Amino acid sequence: MLKSVLDRADRRILAELQNLGRISNVDLAGKVGLSPSPCLARVKQLEDKGVVSRYVALLDPEKIGSTVSVFIQISLTNQTEKNLERFEKVVIELPEVMECYLMSGDSDYLLRVVVTDTVALKDFILDKLTKIEAVSSIRSSFALKQVKYQTALPIEQLWPER
């Protein structure tokens, strides 16, 4: 679905669902100014087109135990299609990796990894990352404080009303 196809009602629905994915259809309809039946049809259409890809529960890492966020820069020996595919295939399967980005600049990939402590980080790096063929360097930085964490896309800033 092209972003230009999202009308004001769709954008309001998306903004509300991002804030409270478990909202009832009746409450959602009231918040976005639609009656329940058309609201439900729009939500279904947004889901069917993949605009809403899934619903999740976001957990508070501090409440479920000690966690450390680590940003890891990975450089490969060279950026051949085979090396990129091999690296990505392995990283996708690693549960500690929360995010992975192919980057421009000094490193090839940036990972955000969550582990319990420095011992777990050492094990992750030595037992998993260094074993991936074509990895030439690994640089880690610990997050000391999370200043902002947001999962919701800025709907109104991406598609402002004109």
N, C-alpha and C positions, 0 to 999 in steps of 0.2 A: 504494500500500500504506500503510495507516495504521500509525503507529508502534506502536500497541497490538498489532498483528498480529505484530510482530517478537518472536520468543521469544528465550530466552537463547542458543540455538545460532546463530540468525541474527545476533544482536548480536556474538557472538564471531567469527563468520565475517567480518562487516563490519569489525570492528576489525583483524583479521589482514590482510585484503586491503588495507586502507588503509595498513598499514605495509609490506607487501611484495606488490605486485600480481602479481608473477611467481612466487609460491609455487606449487609443484606441488600438485595435488589431494591426493595422498597425504600430503604434509607438512601441508597445511592441515587435513585430516581429523584427523591426529594431534594438532595443536595445539588443536583445538576439541572433541575427544573424540567424534568420529563415525567411522563406517567410511567408506571412500572413496566408495562408491556414493551413500549418502544425502547426503553432503557435496556431491558434484558436483550432485545434483538440487537441493539448496537454493541453491547458487551460481547455477545456471541459472535458477531461479525468481526470485531477487533481480535478476538481469540482465533477465529478461523483463518484470518489473514496473517496471523503470526505477529501482530502488533503487540498483543499481550501474549508473551511466550510461555509464562508459567507463574504460579503463585508459590511463595515460599514463606517460611517463618524465619525471621532474623533473630539470631541468638546473641545475647550479651556475653562476650568472651570472658569477662571478669567474673560473671556469675556462675560459669560452668567450670572454672579452674584457671590456673595460671596459664596465660598464653603470651607469646612474644611474636610480634610482627617483625618480619625481616624483609628488606628489599634486597634482592640479589640481581646483580648485573652479570649476564653471561655473554661471553664472546666465543664465537666458533672459529675453528681454524680457517674456514672460508664459507661463504654463503652460497653454496651450491644448493640446488633444489633438493637433492638427496639429503644433505645435512640438515636443512631446515625442516623437511618432512620428518626425518628421524627424531630430531630433537623434540618437535611438537608432539609427535605420537607418544613419546615417553612421558613428557611433562603433563599431558592431558590426563594420564593415568595416576599421577602422584597426588594423593589426597591433601598433602600439606600445601600444595600450590593453590592459592585462592584466585590469583590472577596471573596471566602471562601475556606479555605484549611483545611483538616484533617491533624493534625500535630503529630509528635513525640515530646517527651520532656515534659516540664512542663504543657502545656495546651493541650486541645484536638483539638481546632479549632482556626484558625487565620482568622479574617475578616478584609477587608478594606472597610470602610464605608465612604460615602460622605454625609455630612449634611450642612445646611446653617450656623449654629452657635451652641453655647453650649446649648442653650435652646432646639434646635431640637435634639441634641445628648441626652440630658437628657430624652426627650420624647421618643426617639427611644429605649433607654435602658429600661426605666421604663414601657413603654406601649407595647413593642414588645419582647425584649430579655428576660426580667425577667419572662415573661409569658410562655416561652417555658419550658415544663416539663423536668426535669432532669438537667437543668442548675444550677450548684452549685456556680460558681464564674465568674465574669466579670471584666476584667482589660483593661482599655483604655489608649492609648498613642496618643497624637496629633502629626501629622506631621508638623514640623515647617517650613520645606523647602523641596521642591522636587528637589533633586540633579540630578536624572536621571529618565526618564520615557520612556519606549520603548515598543512598541507593536509587532514589527517585531522580529521573531525568527532569531537567527544568523545562517543563512543557511550555509555559507561557513565554519563556525567553527564546526557545527554539522556534516556536510558531506564534509570534505576537499577532494580535488582532490588527488589522489594517483599516 
